[in-house]
Amino acid sequence: MGSDRGVIALLGDDRGHRSHQELNALRPMLADMGADTRWVPTDSAFDIREYDGVWLVPGSPYADDDAVLRALTVVREQGIAFIGSCGGMQYAVIEFTRSVLGESATHAESDGEADDNVVTALACSLYGEERLVTPVPGTRFAEIVEEPFVGMHFCNYAPTAEAVRRLEKAGVVVGATADDAGAEVLEFPDHPFYVTSMFQPHIGALAGKPVHPLVRAFTAAVAARNR
């Protein structure tokens, strides 16, 4: 945004639940790392190009799903640093499937169950569940996080295995796996930093835990974009 500090859009609707409380607790830590943050409600008038980084936060369906998908197209095409958590991952899969693969793609939660669902309910809900997240060797995520770790989830929905297989054929990389989650991390191609996760890397901020390496890597990408 043309200043000496990167600015991150927290794209989503702050509804005050646990995940959003954790994000707000994380904001001072990000500021200490040189990145300012602004909540950007999905139903507000915004230009996502104004930001050095975008974090599509949990909390779907969003107030304006169409605005989110349009913003994701800009983020992907313009090379804006991006991280998407839980719902952020789900909508990134929808946007990529529609815009890059040219296929119909819907979300079972917001659009209803249909043959073109690329996001469906998990067989085993991961809402409030911890799982061991295992980085896949040779991926960007494995460079960021070398060892398996316990990740917190608040997800009831996830990309389908078939949707992930189609994305992989187009160059998307599975960066980590976890029991009951399948593709825990997805890395999108042809982009400086576009990483999505099922686990929520900001959980722990309220307890003063260290900033997760994925968030640190994202913040570094934001700084690089700002420069």
MOJO-V668305 format. One record per residue. N is the residue number from 1. PHI is phi in degrees with one decimal (999 if undefined). OMEGA is omega in radians with two decimals (none if undefined). Layout:
n=N phi=PHI omega=OMEGA
n=N phi=PHI omega=OMEGA
This chain:
n=1 phi=999 omega=3.00
n=2 phi=80.6 omega=3.09
n=3 phi=-118.6 omega=3.13
n=4 phi=-85.6 omega=3.10
n=5 phi=-128.5 omega=3.06
n=6 phi=-70.4 omega=3.13
n=7 phi=-124.4 omega=-3.12
n=8 phi=-106.2 omega=3.00
n=9 phi=-86.9 omega=2.95
n=10 phi=-86.9 omega=-3.05
n=11 phi=-79.6 omega=-3.11
n=12 phi=161.1 omega=-3.03
n=13 phi=-115.2 omega=-3.07
n=14 phi=-68.1 omega=-3.09
n=15 phi=-104.4 omega=3.03
n=16 phi=78.4 omega=3.13
n=17 phi=-81.9 omega=-2.97
n=18 phi=-51.8 omega=-3.09
n=19 phi=-61.0 omega=-3.12
n=20 phi=-75.3 omega=3.02
n=21 phi=-62.0 omega=3.12
n=22 phi=-64.5 omega=3.10
n=23 phi=-61.8 omega=3.12
n=24 phi=-65.9 omega=3.07
n=25 phi=-68.8 omega=-3.14
n=26 phi=-76.1 omega=-3.00
n=27 phi=-56.5 omega=3.09
n=28 phi=-62.5 omega=3.11
n=29 phi=-65.9 omega=3.10
n=30 phi=-64.9 omega=3.10
n=31 phi=-62.3 omega=3.09
n=32 phi=-63.8 omega=3.13
n=33 phi=-89.4 omega=3.07
n=34 phi=96.2 omega=-3.13
n=35 phi=-124.4 omega=3.03
n=36 phi=-84.3 omega=-3.11
n=37 phi=-128.8 omega=3.08
n=38 phi=-138.2 omega=3.00
n=39 phi=-68.9 omega=3.12
n=40 phi=-122.5 omega=3.12
n=41 phi=-58.9 omega=-3.04
n=42 phi=-69.7 omega=3.14
n=43 phi=-99.0 omega=3.08
n=44 phi=-96.2 omega=3.05
n=45 phi=-83.5 omega=-3.10
n=46 phi=-141.1 omega=3.03
n=47 phi=-119.2 omega=-3.03
n=48 phi=-65.1 omega=3.12
n=49 phi=-67.8 omega=-3.14
n=50 phi=-75.0 omega=-3.01
n=51 phi=-109.0 omega=3.11
n=52 phi=-83.5 omega=3.12
n=53 phi=-148.5 omega=3.12
n=54 phi=-132.1 omega=3.03
n=55 phi=-114.4 omega=3.06
n=56 phi=-80.9 omega=-2.91
n=57 phi=-86.0 omega=3.06
n=58 phi=-62.6 omega=3.08
n=59 phi=121.6 omega=3.12
n=60 phi=-90.0 omega=-0.03
n=61 phi=-64.8 omega=-3.12
n=62 phi=-86.1 omega=3.13
n=63 phi=-59.3 omega=3.10
n=64 phi=-137.4 omega=-3.12
n=65 phi=-60.7 omega=-3.11
n=66 phi=-63.7 omega=3.11
n=67 phi=-64.6 omega=3.10
n=68 phi=-62.3 omega=-3.11
n=69 phi=-65.6 omega=3.08
n=70 phi=-64.1 omega=3.13
n=71 phi=-62.9 omega=3.13
n=72 phi=-63.0 omega=3.09
n=73 phi=-61.8 omega=3.12
n=74 phi=-63.8 omega=3.14
n=75 phi=-57.4 omega=-3.11
n=76 phi=-68.2 omega=-3.07
n=77 phi=-77.7 omega=-3.08
n=78 phi=-94.7 omega=3.10
n=79 phi=72.2 omega=3.10
n=80 phi=-76.0 omega=-3.13
n=81 phi=-55.5 omega=-2.99
n=82 phi=-143.3 omega=2.94
n=83 phi=-135.7 omega=3.12
n=84 phi=-131.7 omega=-3.08
n=85 phi=-115.1 omega=3.08
n=86 phi=55.8 omega=3.08
n=87 phi=-57.8 omega=3.10
n=88 phi=-61.8 omega=3.07
n=89 phi=-67.3 omega=-3.08
n=90 phi=-59.9 omega=-3.10
n=91 phi=-74.8 omega=3.04
n=92 phi=-63.2 omega=3.10
n=93 phi=-65.4 omega=3.12
n=94 phi=-62.1 omega=-3.09
n=95 phi=-62.3 omega=-3.11
n=96 phi=-65.2 omega=-3.14
n=97 phi=-62.5 omega=-3.14
n=98 phi=-71.8 omega=-2.95
n=99 phi=-82.0 omega=-3.07
n=100 phi=-96.5 omega=-3.12
n=101 phi=-83.2 omega=3.13
n=102 phi=68.6 omega=-3.10
n=103 phi=-114.8 omega=3.05
n=104 phi=-66.8 omega=-3.10
n=105 phi=-151.1 omega=-3.13
n=106 phi=-131.2 omega=-3.10
n=107 phi=-115.4 omega=-3.06
n=108 phi=-61.4 omega=-3.11
n=109 phi=-70.1 omega=-3.05
n=110 phi=-95.0 omega=-3.07
n=111 phi=-107.1 omega=-3.08
n=112 phi=89.3 omega=-3.13
n=113 phi=-68.9 omega=-3.11
n=114 phi=-156.5 omega=-3.11
n=115 phi=-64.8 omega=-3.10
n=116 phi=-97.8 omega=3.03
n=117 phi=-63.8 omega=2.98
n=118 phi=-104.2 omega=3.04
n=119 phi=-129.5 omega=-3.12
n=120 phi=-134.3 omega=3.13
n=121 phi=-65.9 omega=3.07
n=122 phi=-68.1 omega=3.08
n=123 phi=-62.9 omega=3.09
n=124 phi=-125.3 omega=-3.10
n=125 phi=-57.5 omega=3.09
n=126 phi=-109.8 omega=-3.13
n=127 phi=-75.1 omega=-3.11
n=128 phi=73.5 omega=-3.07
n=129 phi=-111.5 omega=3.00
n=130 phi=-98.3 omega=3.05
n=131 phi=-140.8 omega=3.06
n=132 phi=-75.8 omega=3.14
n=133 phi=-96.8 omega=-3.08
n=134 phi=-114.1 omega=3.10
n=135 phi=-62.3 omega=3.10
n=136 phi=-89.6 omega=-3.10
n=137 phi=-54.4 omega=3.10
n=138 phi=88.0 omega=-3.13
n=139 phi=-95.2 omega=3.06
n=140 phi=-59.9 omega=-3.11
n=141 phi=-62.5 omega=3.12
n=142 phi=-66.9 omega=3.03
n=143 phi=-72.9 omega=-3.14
n=144 phi=-79.7 omega=-3.12
n=145 phi=-127.2 omega=-2.99
n=146 phi=-80.4 omega=-3.02
n=147 phi=-114.9 omega=3.03
n=148 phi=-57.8 omega=-3.13
n=149 phi=-149.2 omega=3.12
n=150 phi=-90.2 omega=3.13
n=151 phi=-112.6 omega=3.11
n=152 phi=-91.4 omega=-3.12
n=153 phi=-124.4 omega=2.97
n=154 phi=-135.5 omega=-3.02
n=155 phi=-118.4 omega=2.97
n=156 phi=-109.2 omega=-3.07
n=157 phi=-128.4 omega=3.14
n=158 phi=-159.5 omega=3.04
n=159 phi=-59.5 omega=3.12
n=160 phi=-73.4 omega=3.11
n=161 phi=-61.0 omega=3.13
n=162 phi=-66.9 omega=3.10
n=163 phi=-61.4 omega=3.13
n=164 phi=-64.3 omega=3.12
n=165 phi=-61.0 omega=3.13
n=166 phi=-67.3 omega=3.11
n=167 phi=-65.8 omega=3.14
n=168 phi=-61.6 omega=3.11
n=169 phi=-63.6 omega=3.14
n=170 phi=-93.6 omega=3.06
n=171 phi=106.9 omega=3.07
n=172 phi=-69.3 omega=-3.05
n=173 phi=-115.4 omega=3.00
n=174 phi=-80.3 omega=-3.05
n=175 phi=-90.0 omega=3.13
n=176 phi=-161.7 omega=3.10
n=177 phi=-129.5 omega=3.07
n=178 phi=-158.3 omega=3.10
n=179 phi=-57.8 omega=3.10
n=180 phi=72.7 omega=-3.11
n=181 phi=-105.8 omega=-3.08
n=182 phi=70.6 omega=3.12
n=183 phi=-75.8 omega=-3.08
n=184 phi=-78.5 omega=3.13
n=185 phi=-134.2 omega=3.04
n=186 phi=-122.2 omega=3.09
n=187 phi=-110.5 omega=-3.06
n=188 phi=-96.0 omega=-2.98
n=189 phi=-82.5 omega=3.01
n=190 phi=56.5 omega=-3.09
n=191 phi=-153.5 omega=-3.14
n=192 phi=-60.4 omega=3.11
n=193 phi=-159.8 omega=3.13
n=194 phi=-141.5 omega=-3.03
n=195 phi=-127.2 omega=3.14
n=196 phi=-125.3 omega=-3.09
n=197 phi=-144.5 omega=2.98
n=198 phi=-75.3 omega=3.12
n=199 phi=-69.4 omega=-3.08
n=200 phi=-107.1 omega=-2.99
n=201 phi=-70.6 omega=-3.14
n=202 phi=-88.9 omega=-3.14
n=203 phi=-65.8 omega=-3.06
n=204 phi=118.1 omega=-3.13
n=205 phi=-62.5 omega=3.13
n=206 phi=-61.0 omega=3.14
n=207 phi=-88.9 omega=3.12
n=208 phi=76.6 omega=3.13
n=209 phi=-71.8 omega=-3.14
n=210 phi=-59.1 omega=3.10
n=211 phi=-62.9 omega=-3.10
n=212 phi=-63.5 omega=3.13
n=213 phi=-54.7 omega=3.12
n=214 phi=-64.1 omega=3.12
n=215 phi=-68.2 omega=3.10
n=216 phi=-63.2 omega=3.13
n=217 phi=-65.7 omega=3.09
n=218 phi=-62.3 omega=3.14
n=219 phi=-62.9 omega=3.07
n=220 phi=-64.3 omega=3.10
n=221 phi=-66.9 omega=3.07
n=222 phi=-62.6 omega=3.12
n=223 phi=-62.2 omega=3.12
n=224 phi=-64.4 omega=3.09
n=225 phi=-63.4 omega=-3.13
n=226 phi=-63.7 omega=3.13
n=227 phi=-66.6 omega=none
